[in-house]
Amino acid sequence: VTSEVVDRVYDEYIGKAENRAQVRDGLLDAIGDSLFVLSAIEVARHHRDAGNPVYFYEFQHRPSSATGVVPEFVKADHTDEIAFVFGKPFLAGDV
């Protein structure tokens, strides 16, 4: 990794941070993008190139069940959308 790449990544995610919370949020965005978004975009491109329609979304709705369980700065965690898409029975073991 070149210093130019490191500088660009830093500038994109942390460079304009004015406090520790913004540094934390920028770092979390960088980690999330590298672990989830980049691979999702790659898979979407493969499906698109195969001639299939592709839809991409980012779920940011904080579920009420997160209150008191996860820190307030967390918008939505991985898989939080499942209850909204399929309903709570899939999470409660009622199926």
Secondary structure, DSSP 8 states (H G I E B T S, - for coil): --HHHHHHHHHHHTTT--SHHHHHHHHHHHHHIIIIIHHHHHHHHHHHHTT------------GGGTTTS-TT----TTTHHHHHH-THHHHT--
